[in-house]
Amino acid sequence: MKTNTLFNTWIKYSVFVLALVLSSCSEDEGTGFVPGQDGFFIVNEGAWGNANASLSYLDKATGSVSNNLFETATGKPLGDQAQSMTIFNDQGFIVVQNSSKIEVISTLDYSLVATIDEELPSPRYFLGVDASKAYVSDWGADGSTGTIKVIDLSTYTVTKTISTGAGTNQMVLVGDRVYAANSGGWSYDNTVVVLDTNTDEVVATIEVGDNPSSLVLDQNNNVWVTGSGRSVYNEDWSLNTEESTPGFLAKIDTDNNTSQLKIEAPALGVGPSRLLVDATGETLIFKYQGGVYTASINMNIASANVQDFHNLFNDENIYGLGVDLSTNQIITGIAPDYTNPGSIKIYQIDGSFIEEHTVGIGPNGIAY
């Protein structure tokens, strides 16, 4: 996964989107595939530059995991650095960032539907807008010139490019508006942009904290955002504490597009990441300091601090994070290194461990 500094890229430090979500839900249950209830896909990012990304699937009926699903079904490798996957209209859109493409498969038989590989220099996340249109966030060839690409789902082509900010990352749909976090990419940003899906134009820019990356919509129609903060390094790669800023959790009021007072993380260089929401829409779930934490959306954010974060469990090898909304269970992607297969661990929402399955290299999220 690329981050906002070269140093962080090589140590594989994961900033928040988140997401995961990278957990993403279907807009249409379809006929042969029931999202979450039948099972879910696991996106295995692979090792950067090695073109060994893969796709796994957990079948709940059998309790088994099928690995290398994409290559087995299509006869070709998935590519280099699978960043995310989203299910939309009975199709799975797998965003493969370093291969500059999106592979589209049928969720009914896993066959290849299309490959979108033009005008996508560094794609990150897919968001279905309606039956005929989707948005894809993209970092640009330089890793900083963020855009959102408009995709015609009837032809699987890019029809428009919208300038949005540096390192545009995760997106969420709220009515006819899309909120997109500008994570900074290889540089820096501190904004969430709002797009009108009727005109495909940016209509608002909201300042939050430094390098926002992941966001979710809660049951009150508020958007929550996490960010890594800004890490500035000295010539010897030590952290410049005077110029660096802390990570954060912030809330956006979507009625007036204003950012509420944010909760800052106490340590520089470490912020909440991979933000998700549980099945009720009341509990935020995220990675923080080597563990998985929760927080209530009903906290008094004006006086809240990190003490309001509830630590469910810790595992230094957690890389990806997801929530199975059909069971309200938490799925962690475990990556002990980026050479050997990883695993997923499944937990109850209270943090109780359920089971573990072997998957591919660098599991970074789930999709259903």
C-alpha positions as CSV (number, residue, x, y, z in Angstrom):
1,M,0.0,0.0,0.0
2,K,1.3,3.4,-0.8
3,T,1.3,6.0,1.9
4,N,2.1,9.7,2.1
5,T,5.9,9.3,2.6
6,L,8.4,7.1,0.9
7,F,9.6,5.9,4.3
8,N,6.1,4.7,5.3
9,T,5.7,3.0,2.0
10,W,8.7,0.7,2.5
11,I,7.8,-0.2,6.1
12,K,4.2,-0.9,4.9
13,Y,2.6,1.3,7.5
14,S,-1.1,1.4,6.9
15,V,-3.0,4.6,7.2
16,F,-6.8,4.6,7.5
17,V,-8.9,3.5,4.6
18,L,-10.1,2.1,5.3
19,A,-10.8,0.6,4.5
20,L,-10.5,-1.6,4.3
21,V,-12.0,-1.0,3.4
22,L,-11.8,-1.8,3.1
23,S,-15.1,-3.5,3.7
24,S,-17.7,-2.8,1.1
25,C,-21.3,-3.8,0.6
26,S,-23.4,-4.7,-2.4
27,E,-26.1,-2.3,-3.6
28,D,-28.1,-5.2,-5.1
29,E,-28.4,-8.7,-3.6
30,G,-29.0,-10.3,-6.9
31,T,-30.2,-13.9,-7.4
32,G,-27.2,-16.2,-7.0
33,F,-25.2,-14.3,-4.4
34,V,-26.4,-13.1,-1.1
35,P,-23.9,-10.5,0.2
36,G,-22.4,-11.5,3.6
37,Q,-24.9,-14.3,4.2
38,D,-23.3,-16.7,1.8
39,G,-19.8,-15.6,2.4
40,F,-17.3,-12.8,1.5
41,F,-14.3,-12.2,-0.6
42,I,-10.8,-11.4,0.9
43,V,-8.6,-9.0,-1.0
44,N,-4.9,-10.1,-0.7
45,E,-2.8,-7.1,-1.6
46,G,0.4,-9.1,-2.3
47,A,4.0,-7.7,-2.0
48,W,4.5,-4.4,-3.7
49,G,6.3,-4.8,-7.0
50,N,5.9,-8.6,-7.1
51,A,2.6,-9.0,-9.0
52,N,1.3,-11.6,-6.5
53,A,-2.0,-10.1,-5.5
54,S,-4.8,-12.6,-5.2
55,L,-8.5,-13.1,-4.2
56,S,-9.9,-15.5,-1.7
57,Y,-13.5,-16.4,-0.7
58,L,-14.9,-17.7,2.5
59,D,-17.9,-20.0,2.0
60,K,-20.0,-19.9,5.2
61,A,-22.0,-23.0,4.3
62,T,-18.8,-25.1,4.3
63,G,-16.7,-23.0,6.6
64,S,-13.8,-23.2,4.0
65,V,-11.7,-20.7,2.2
66,S,-10.9,-20.9,-1.6
67,N,-7.6,-19.2,-2.4
68,N,-6.3,-17.8,-5.8
69,L,-9.9,-17.5,-6.9
70,F,-9.4,-14.9,-9.6
71,E,-6.6,-16.7,-11.3
72,T,-8.3,-20.1,-11.1
73,A,-11.5,-18.7,-12.6
74,T,-10.1,-16.4,-15.3
75,G,-6.8,-18.1,-16.2
76,K,-4.7,-15.0,-15.5
77,P,-2.9,-13.5,-12.5
78,L,-4.7,-10.6,-10.7
79,G,-1.7,-8.3,-10.8
80,D,0.4,-6.0,-8.6
81,Q,-1.1,-4.6,-5.4
82,A,-4.8,-5.3,-5.1
83,Q,-5.9,-2.2,-3.1
84,S,-9.6,-2.9,-2.7
85,M,-12.8,-4.6,-4.0
86,T,-16.4,-3.5,-4.1
87,I,-19.5,-5.6,-5.0
88,F,-22.0,-3.7,-7.1
89,N,-24.8,-4.9,-9.4
90,D,-23.8,-8.6,-9.1
91,Q,-20.2,-7.7,-10.1
92,G,-17.0,-7.5,-8.2
93,F,-14.7,-4.5,-9.0
94,I,-11.2,-5.3,-7.9
95,V,-8.9,-2.3,-7.9
96,V,-5.3,-3.2,-8.6
97,Q,-3.3,0.0,-8.0
98,N,0.2,-0.8,-9.2
99,S,-1.1,-2.5,-12.3
100,S,-3.2,0.6,-13.1
101,K,-6.4,-1.3,-13.7
102,I,-9.7,-2.6,-12.4
103,E,-10.7,-6.2,-13.0
104,V,-14.5,-6.8,-13.1
105,I,-15.8,-10.3,-12.3
106,S,-19.2,-11.8,-12.0
107,T,-20.2,-12.7,-8.4
108,L,-22.3,-15.5,-9.8
109,D,-19.6,-17.6,-11.4
110,Y,-16.4,-15.5,-10.9
111,S,-15.9,-15.2,-14.6
112,L,-14.1,-12.1,-16.1
113,V,-16.6,-9.4,-17.2
114,A,-14.2,-6.6,-18.2
115,T,-10.8,-5.1,-17.5
116,I,-10.7,-1.3,-17.1
117,D,-7.1,-0.3,-17.8
118,E,-7.1,3.1,-19.5
119,E,-6.9,6.5,-17.7
120,L,-6.3,4.9,-14.4
121,P,-2.7,5.5,-13.5
122,S,-3.0,4.8,-9.7
123,P,-6.6,3.7,-8.8
124,R,-7.6,3.2,-5.1
125,Y,-11.3,2.7,-4.5
126,F,-14.5,2.0,-6.5
127,L,-17.9,3.4,-5.5
128,G,-21.1,2.6,-7.4
129,V,-23.2,5.7,-7.8
130,D,-26.2,4.3,-9.7
131,A,-26.9,1.5,-12.2
132,S,-25.0,3.2,-15.0
133,K,-22.3,5.1,-13.2
134,A,-19.5,4.7,-10.7
135,Y,-16.6,6.7,-9.3
136,V,-13.0,5.6,-8.8
137,S,-10.5,7.5,-6.7
138,D,-7.0,7.8,-8.2
139,W,-3.7,9.1,-6.9
140,G,-2.4,10.0,-10.3
141,A,0.9,9.0,-12.0
142,D,2.9,11.2,-9.5
143,G,1.1,9.8,-6.5
144,S,-0.2,13.2,-5.5
145,T,-2.5,14.5,-8.2
146,G,-5.7,13.1,-6.9
147,T,-8.8,12.7,-9.0
148,I,-12.1,10.9,-9.2
149,K,-12.7,9.1,-12.5
150,V,-16.3,8.7,-13.7
151,I,-16.9,5.2,-15.1
152,D,-19.7,4.4,-17.5
153,L,-20.8,0.9,-16.4
154,S,-22.4,0.1,-19.7
155,T,-19.0,0.4,-21.5
156,Y,-16.6,0.1,-18.6
157,T,-14.8,3.2,-19.7
158,V,-13.7,6.5,-18.0
159,T,-15.9,9.3,-19.3
160,K,-14.7,12.2,-17.1
161,T,-11.8,13.1,-14.7
162,I,-12.6,15.3,-11.7
163,S,-9.7,17.1,-9.9
164,T,-10.2,16.5,-6.1
165,G,-6.9,16.9,-4.1
166,A,-3.8,15.0,-3.2
167,G,-4.1,11.3,-2.8
168,T,-7.8,10.9,-3.1
169,N,-8.7,7.8,-1.2
170,Q,-12.0,6.3,0.2
171,M,-15.4,7.6,-0.7
172,V,-18.9,7.3,0.7
173,L,-22.3,8.1,-0.9
174,V,-24.8,10.2,1.0
175,G,-27.9,10.8,-1.0
176,D,-26.8,12.5,-4.2
177,R,-23.5,13.6,-2.7
178,V,-20.2,11.7,-2.5
179,Y,-17.6,12.5,0.3
180,A,-14.0,11.7,-0.7
181,A,-11.0,11.8,1.7
182,N,-7.8,13.3,0.3
183,S,-5.1,11.2,2.1
184,G,-2.2,13.1,0.7
185,G,-0.8,10.2,-1.3
186,W,2.9,10.9,-1.7
187,S,2.5,14.4,-0.5
188,Y,0.0,16.1,1.9
189,D,-3.6,17.2,2.1
190,N,-6.1,17.9,4.9
191,T,-9.5,17.9,3.2
192,V,-12.6,16.0,2.4
193,V,-14.3,17.0,-0.9
194,V,-18.0,16.8,-1.6
195,L,-19.2,15.9,-5.1
196,D,-22.6,16.4,-6.7
197,T,-23.4,13.1,-8.5
198,N,-25.8,14.9,-10.8
199,T,-23.2,17.2,-12.2
200,D,-20.0,15.3,-11.3
201,E,-18.5,18.4,-9.9
202,V,-16.9,19.3,-6.5
203,V,-19.4,21.5,-4.6
204,A,-17.6,21.7,-1.2
205,T,-14.2,21.3,0.4
206,I,-14.1,20.6,4.2
207,E,-10.9,20.9,6.2
208,V,-10.5,18.1,8.8
209,G,-7.1,16.9,10.0
210,D,-3.9,16.1,8.1
211,N,-4.0,13.2,5.6
212,P,-7.5,11.9,6.1
213,S,-7.8,8.5,4.5
214,S,-10.9,6.5,5.5
215,L,-14.5,7.5,6.2
216,V,-17.9,5.9,7.0
217,L,-21.5,7.0,7.3
218,D,-23.3,6.4,10.6
219,Q,-27.0,5.9,11.4
220,N,-27.4,9.6,11.9
221,N,-26.2,10.4,8.4
222,N,-23.0,11.9,9.7
223,V,-19.7,11.1,8.1
224,W,-16.8,10.1,10.3
225,V,-13.2,10.4,9.1
226,T,-9.8,9.1,10.4
227,G,-6.4,10.4,9.4
228,S,-2.8,9.5,10.0
229,G,-1.6,13.1,10.7
230,R,1.4,14.5,8.9
231,S,4.7,12.7,9.5
232,V,7.8,14.9,8.7
233,Y,11.2,13.3,8.9
234,N,14.7,14.7,9.4
235,E,17.6,13.9,7.2
236,D,18.4,10.9,9.4
237,W,14.8,9.6,9.1
238,S,14.0,10.5,12.7
239,L,10.6,12.1,13.2
240,N,10.6,15.9,13.2
241,T,8.2,16.4,16.2
242,E,7.9,20.1,15.7
243,E,6.5,19.9,12.1
244,S,4.6,16.6,12.4
245,T,0.9,16.5,13.4
246,P,-1.1,13.9,15.2
247,G,-3.6,11.5,13.7
248,F,-7.3,12.1,14.4
249,L,-10.9,11.0,14.4
250,A,-13.4,13.7,13.2
251,K,-17.1,14.0,12.5
252,I,-18.7,15.8,9.5
253,D,-22.2,17.2,9.8
254,T,-23.6,16.4,6.3
255,D,-26.4,18.9,6.7
256,N,-24.1,21.9,6.5
257,N,-20.8,20.2,5.5
258,T,-18.9,21.3,8.6
259,S,-16.3,19.4,10.5
260,Q,-16.9,18.9,14.1
261,L,-14.2,19.2,16.8
262,K,-11.8,16.3,16.2
263,I,-10.2,13.9,18.7
264,E,-6.5,13.9,18.2
265,A,-4.3,10.8,18.8
266,P,-1.7,11.4,21.5
267,A,1.3,10.0,19.6
268,L,2.8,11.5,16.4
269,G,3.0,9.2,13.4
270,V,0.2,6.9,14.7
271,G,-3.4,7.6,14.0
272,P,-6.7,5.7,13.8
273,S,-7.0,3.9,10.5
274,R,-9.3,1.5,8.5
275,L,-12.4,3.1,9.8
276,L,-15.6,1.0,9.7
277,V,-19.1,1.0,11.3
278,D,-20.9,-1.9,12.8
279,A,-24.3,-3.3,11.6
280,T,-26.3,-1.0,13.8
281,G,-24.5,2.1,12.5
282,E,-23.8,3.1,16.1
283,T,-20.3,1.8,16.8
284,L,-17.1,2.9,15.0
285,I,-14.5,0.2,14.5
286,F,-10.9,1.0,13.6
287,K,-7.2,0.1,13.9
288,Y,-5.1,2.1,16.4
289,Q,-1.7,1.4,17.8
290,G,-1.5,-2.2,17.0
291,G,-5.0,-3.1,18.0
292,V,-8.7,-2.9,17.1
293,Y,-10.8,-0.3,18.9
294,T,-14.4,0.8,19.0
295,A,-16.0,4.1,19.8
296,S,-19.7,5.2,20.1
297,I,-21.0,7.7,17.6
298,N,-23.0,9.2,20.5
299,M,-19.9,10.3,22.4
300,N,-19.7,13.9,23.3
301,I,-17.1,14.8,20.7
302,A,-16.7,18.3,22.2
303,S,-15.1,16.7,25.3
304,A,-14.1,13.3,24.0
305,N,-10.5,12.0,23.9
306,V,-8.7,8.8,23.2
307,Q,-9.9,7.4,26.5
308,D,-13.3,7.0,24.8
309,F,-11.7,4.4,22.5
310,H,-12.4,0.9,23.7
311,N,-9.6,-1.6,23.0
312,L,-11.1,-5.0,21.9
313,F,-7.9,-6.9,21.2
314,N,-4.3,-6.4,20.0
315,D,-2.2,-8.1,17.3
316,E,1.0,-6.5,15.9
317,N,0.4,-8.3,12.6
318,I,-3.0,-6.8,11.9
319,Y,-2.9,-5.3,8.4
320,G,-6.5,-5.3,7.0
321,L,-9.8,-4.9,8.7
322,G,-13.4,-5.6,7.8
323,V,-16.9,-6.0,9.3
324,D,-19.3,-8.7,8.2
325,L,-22.6,-6.7,8.5
326,S,-24.7,-9.9,8.2
327,T,-23.3,-11.3,11.4
328,N,-21.8,-8.1,12.9
329,Q,-18.5,-9.9,13.2
330,I,-15.0,-8.3,12.8
331,I,-12.5,-9.7,10.4
332,T,-8.8,-8.9,10.7
333,G,-6.3,-9.5,7.9
334,I,-3.1,-10.8,9.4
335,A,0.2,-10.2,7.5
336,P,3.2,-11.6,9.4
337,D,5.3,-10.6,6.4
338,Y,4.9,-10.0,2.7
339,T,6.5,-13.2,1.4
340,N,4.3,-15.9,3.0
341,P,0.5,-16.4,3.0
342,G,-1.4,-14.4,5.6
343,S,-4.7,-15.2,7.4
344,I,-8.0,-13.8,8.5
345,K,-9.1,-13.9,12.1
346,I,-12.8,-13.6,12.9
347,Y,-14.1,-12.1,16.1
348,Q,-17.4,-11.3,17.7
349,I,-18.2,-7.6,18.0
350,D,-17.2,-7.8,21.7
351,G,-13.7,-9.0,20.7
352,S,-14.2,-12.7,21.4
353,F,-12.1,-14.8,19.0
354,I,-14.0,-17.2,16.7
355,E,-11.7,-18.8,14.1
356,E,-8.8,-18.3,11.7
357,H,-8.3,-19.2,8.0
358,T,-5.2,-19.1,5.8
359,V,-5.5,-16.7,2.8
360,G,-3.0,-14.9,0.4
361,I,-0.2,-12.5,1.0
362,G,-1.1,-9.2,2.7
363,P,-4.9,-9.5,3.3
364,N,-6.1,-5.9,3.5
365,G,-9.9,-6.2,3.5
366,I,-13.1,-8.0,2.6
367,A,-15.9,-7.4,0.2
368,Y,-19.5,-8.8,-0.1
